[in-house]
Each structure stands twice: as C-alpha cells, then as structure tokens.
C-alpha cells in the first residue's frame, strides 16, 4: 500500500511529523509513504491549483492523507480515497487568501465538497467535536499527530550562553484562537530581567500583533522571524529559556515539540483531556504569564525530565504509527 502522507507542507514551520526518517524506519515493508509538497503563496492562482491537482493525480497511491482544508480540496479531485486531518482550530473563512467575496463563494463550495468527499475526518478533542456539529460529519476518528522525534529532543547541553530571558513563540498570529496579544501585554508589564522574544511572522493577525508591539514600546524586545525549517524550529525551541504558546485553547503542535525538547512551556491547557496532564506552566492572562516568567529561575532539570517523560508516555511513536496504518488500510482503495 502506498500512502501520500505529506500532501501539503504549506509552511516548513509546521512541525507535526508526517512520516519522517524515524517513523519510516519502523514502518511495515508493505507501507510506502510518498509526498507532494505545496507552496501557499499562489493559492489564488487557478493555474497553481490545477498544477497541484495534476501532481496529486500523478502519484500512484492507495490513500491520501490531507493535512489541511486546502490539500483536502486538491485531493477531492484526485479520484483516490482521502483522509482529511484537522490540524488545529483553523477557520478557512479568515484565511488571508480569502479576502474577497468573489473568491469566498466558490471556495465555500469547494470546502463543502472536500469535507463531504473525505473517507474520514481525523482530529482531536474540541476541534473535532466542533467540526462534527458544524458540518454534520458522522465518520470521524480521534488521533494524535506524530512527532518528529529525530528533530525534537532535549539538547545534550542545557547550559545557555545569554543574558536575561530568551523566549520563543511559534504559534501563528490568530488572536481569536491563539490570543497572541496576551503574551505581548505580559511582556509590557514584566519587571524581571531583560527579555527577548522571538515570534514567527505568520498568520492572519501578524500586522495586528506588530501594531500592538509598537503601541506597547516592545520593538527592542520582540523579533518577528520568517517562517523557518523544522531543524531551525527545533534548535530555537531548545535554545529558549521558555516557550510561550497560546492562551485560549492551548496544546497544539508547538506544545508537543517544546515538551519533547524539555523546554519550559507557558500556555493555556485543558487538563481534563488527560488522566495525567502535561507538565505545563499554565497561564491564560497577562498577569498569569508574568507570574510564570518570574518562576522560570526555579525551574529545574527535573522539570525538563518530567516533560520528556510525559511525551514518551503519551506519544509512543510505534503505537501511533500502528493506528495510522490501520486507518489507512481501512480507507484505502
């Protein structure tokens, strides 16, 4: 069986492993992953869409794993069974490529077509529950993403050569779902040591975040970095004293990656999802974030070890891969 499992890497930043080297080494011999990569810049270009469909149809595979709505749309024209994977709280209507009514109307038709045509919709928790009620999809499956363990792991040397606090925030700028504004408000009122925050320049609300940074006088403390490769993402997570993630729903890809690297994680989290919740420094308001920043100096190597141990326990790669392969086998041609 051949599986197209990497249909759309719309950003190198996206850290959920599709089938990386570590996963492929453990695959059954009869499973062969192949991939088609995409660039999200020309998505309004009809020729670009046609080219993606052509590439997908040229791949001789038994099932397609589409990791977002764009790739599900392309897969819906492939003639091959496909799985639509919801990878976060994504609202296609707020996408920066959907800024005109002229484009929005035909896209709505394509989105509905892609959702109806999927063999199964895969996701997690609240996102999957919301999706079921919104689109009346009965055929769904709850399944955690894989983690690129060959990239996201603790640093051999945890000592860092910098003054003050080095913070990293990799979540896309989407204030409605990520509440990125919370971390900027927190930094503006933090009276601790010198703080430098690196955040990624992506998402619908990047300009909004930049305006807030300017209004709060944080220009010298906040750097907007371009989208980065997964190895660079892993390196920056390991280098940081803490990762600031998201302050509404919480626990996305970056949370898993940060815990796997043993880097302290400050984020909102719904602990009811787990019998043993992840070792996260919980915060959802600027005041709580500032409190957590003040506690970082007392974070020990034991805390880092607990993070890695939690990931090892809850994201066993072999068990997850077996569940994915079972899913592919059930929905393949």
N, C-alpha and C positions, 0 to 999 in steps of 0.2 A: 504494500500500500504506500502510495506517495501522498504526502500532505503538504500543501502550501501553507506554511505556518507563519510567514513573515510578510503578509501581503502588503502591509503599509507601514513602513517606518517613517511616519511623517516628520519626526524630528529625531536626530541622533540622541537627544536628551532623554527620550523615553527609555526608562531603564528596565521595564519588565522583560525578562528573557523570553524570546520565542523558543528557539531551540539553539542555545549556544553550545560551544565546544564541550563544556562539562556535561550538559544534558545529552548531547549526541553520543558521547562515549557509552552511555548507559542504555541507549535505545535498543529495542529488538531489531534483529537483522532485517526483518521484513518491513520496517518503517523507514522511509527515506524522506526527510524534510527537504523541501526546495523553497525558494523565496523569490518574490518580486518586490522591489523597493520603489518608493514613490517620493516625489517632492511636492510639498503642498503649495508652493508659490503660484503655479499657473492653474489653480483649480477652476478659475472662471474661463479658462481657455478650452473650448469644446474639443480642439484637436488633442489637448493633453489628456482629457478624459477618454477619448477614443483610443489613444495610444495605450493607456493603462488597460483598457478592456482587451485590446489586441494582445498585449503581453500576457495577461492572465489566461486568455483562451489558448495561448501557445504552450502553456505549461500543461503537461500531461499528468494530471494528478487525480486522486480519488475523492479528495475533500479539501475545501479551502477554509482556513481559519482567519476570518476577517477581524482585525483588532480595533476597528472604529467604524463609524457610520459611512465614511467616505469609501473605505475598502469594501464594506458590505454592498454599497451601491454598485461598485465595479464588479464584484463577484456575482451580483444578481444577473449580469449579462453573460456569464461565463458558460452556462449550461452544466455546471458542476455543483454538487451539493456544497453548501457553505454554512459555517457556524459564525454567528455574529457575537462578538465578545464586547460587552460594555466595560470599558476600562476607566471608570470614574464617572463623576457627576457631570456629564457633558450635555450641553443644550445646543443642538445644531443651529437653532434659530438665532443664537447670539454669536455665532462664529463670525470672525472678521471677514470671511469670504462671502457672507450672506448679508450684504449691506444695502441691497436694493430689492424692492418688491418684484421687479422683473425677474430677478434670479431666484427669489424666495419661493415663488409659486411653483415653478417646475421642480425645484429641489424638494419641496414638500411631497410632491407626487412620487419622486424617486425614493425618498426616505421611507414612505409607507410601503412602496413596492419591495424595497430591500428587506424591511422588517417582516413583511408577510412571507417573503420567499425563503427566509432563513430556515434551515432544518431545525435549529435550536438556538436560543439566545442564552449566553453564558454571562454571569456577573456575580456580584456579591451583595449581601445584606440589603440595606435601604435602597441602593441604586437599582437592584434587580426587582425589589418589591414595587418601587415607584414605576418602573418600566412596565411591569405586568399590568398594573392598574391603568396606566396611561394608554397602552397600546393593546390591551386585552390579549396578551400572549400567554397561552397555557403551557407551551413547550419551552421550558426554561431549565437551566441547570446552574447550581451554585458551585463555583470552583475558583480557588485561589490562583493568581498568576504564578508562573515560575519565577525564580530569582536567579540572576546571572552570578552564581557563586564563584566563578573563576575571576570575576571582577570585584564584587562587593564582599570584602572580607576585612578583618582588622589589620591595621598596619603592624609591621614587625616591631617598629619603634614608635611608641606612643608619645615620645617627647617632641614638642613642637618648639621651633625657634622663632617666636614672635612675641611682641609686647601686647598687652591688652587682650581683648576678646576678639577672636576671628569667628564670625558666624556665617552660615551658608543657608540660603533659601532657594530651593529648586522648583517649588510649585509654580504652575502657570499663574499669571496675574488675572484672576477672576474673582472680584470682590464678593460676588453673590455666593459663590460656593467655597472659596478658599479663605475669605476675609484677610487678604494680604495687608489691608490697612491697619489691622491690629498690631502687627509687628513694627510698623513704622511709628505708630503712636507710642508703642512701648519704648522704642529706642529714644524718642524725643524726650521722654521723662526719666530716662535711666541715669542715675548719678554715680554709677560704678566706674570701673576702669575704662580706658579708651576702647571703643568698639568699632569694628569694621565689619560691614555686612555685604556679602556678595549675593546678588539675586539674579535670576535669569530673565533676559529681555524677551519674554514670550507671553502670549495670552491676550484676550480682548481688552484688558484694563491696564496695559503697560503704561500708556500715556497718563492715565488717571493716577497711577502709582508715582510716576515721575513728578507730576504736579504736587502731590502730597509731600513727597520728599523735599521738594523745593520750598513749599509753604512751611514745613517744619524745620528748615535750616539744616537738613541732613546731607547736603550734597557732598561734603567731605567724608562722610561716614558710610555712604551707600554706593556700591558699584553695580551697574547693570551690565552683566556679561552676556555675550552672544550665546546662542544655543551651542552646546558642547557635545563631544563624543562621550560614549559611556565610560571609557577609561579615564577621561578627564573628570567626568562627574564623580566617579568613584574616588579619584585622587583628592578632589576638593572636599568631599564628604569626610574622608579620613583626616585631612589637614585641619578641619574646623574644630573649634572647641565645642560647638553645638550646632545642630541643625534646627532651624525654625521652619515648620512645615505649614500646616493650615489650621485655621482656628474656628471652623464651623463643624464640618463633618469629620474630618480627620482620617488618618490612616490610609494613605494611598501608597503608590509605588515608592515615593521618597522615604516614607516611614520604614518600610521593609528594608530598603537599602541602607539607611542610617543605622538601624539596629544590627544589621549583618556586619557593618563596619565597626560596631562598638562605639559609635559616636553618640553622645547625649542628644536626645530628641525632645524638643519642646513643641507641643502640639495639642490640639483638642483630640479626644478619643472617646468612643462609645465602648466602655469596658464591658458592657453586657454581652458583647459578641463572644467573649471567651470565658471559659471556666477559670483560666489563669491569665489575666490581662497582661499586655505587653508592658515592660518597664519604661514607660514614657513619663516625662515631666509634664504633667497635664496643665494646660492653660488655654483659655479661650477669650480672655480680655487683656487689654494693655497692662493693667495692674498685675495680673497673674503672670504674664510674660516677664515683667520686670522682676517679680519675686523669684522666678525660676532662674533668671540670669544671675541674680545675686547668690543663688545656691550652687552655681557651677563649680566654684572653687572647692566645695566639699565633695564633689562627685569623685568617686574612687575608681581604681582599676576593677574592683569587684562589681561596680555598676556596669562597666563595659562588658565584663564577662557575663553578667546576667542577661544583657541584651543579646549577645551572640548565642547564648544557651537557649534563650526563648525562641529565636529564629530557627535554630537547629531542631527544636522540639515541634514547632508548629508549621514549618515549611520544609518538611522532609522531601527532598527533590525526587527520590525514586518513587515514593508513594504518589506524589503529584503527577509525575510523568505517566505512571500506570493508569491513573484516572483520565488523563488527557487521551492516551492511546485508546482506552475503552470508549471514550466519547467519539473519537474519530472513526473507530471501527463500526459503531452503531449507525453513524450517519454517512458513511462513505457509499459510493456507488457500488 
